[in-house]
Amino acid sequence: MNLTVGEHSVRHIRRIVRSLLDDWELPQLADSVELAVTEVVTNVVRHVPDRRCSLAVLRLASAVRVEVGDGSPRLPCPQDASPAEAECGRGLLLLDAVVDEWGVVPGPGIGKTVWFECVPR
C-alpha cells in the first residue's frame, strides 16, 4: 500500500495488520506485529516531511515480514539514553524488544525501507 499517514492512521493500519494475521491464522503474532508497525509508522509521521510511505505485510514461510518505505534519507537510530521523563526516543528499542529481527535498507530512491520480522512460536 502507498499511504500518506497522519496521527490517526496508525490505528487503521493496526486493524489491517490484525485482520491479515487472523486470515493467516497467526493471531499469536498480533500484539508484537501491531506494536512494531505502530512504532515504525509513527516514525514516518514524526520524521518524514511529506508523511508518505509504502507499507507491505508479507507472509513468509517461517515469519511475517513488514516493510515500511519512505522518501527520507534520514536513517533511524536507537537512542540508548533517553531521559526517563521523555515521551519519545525509545521506539526502536521497543521494536528491537518485540520482533525477532529488524533492519534498514536503502531505497526506494533517496529514501529507505525499515523492515521487521516476527516468527510464530
Secondary structure, 3 states (H helix, E strand, C coil): CEEECCCCHHHHHHHHHHHHHHHCCCHHHHHHHHHHHHHHHHHHHHHCCCCEEEEEEEECCCCEEEEEEECCCCCCCCCCCCCCCCCCCCHHHHHHHHCCEEEEEECCCCCEEEEEEECCC
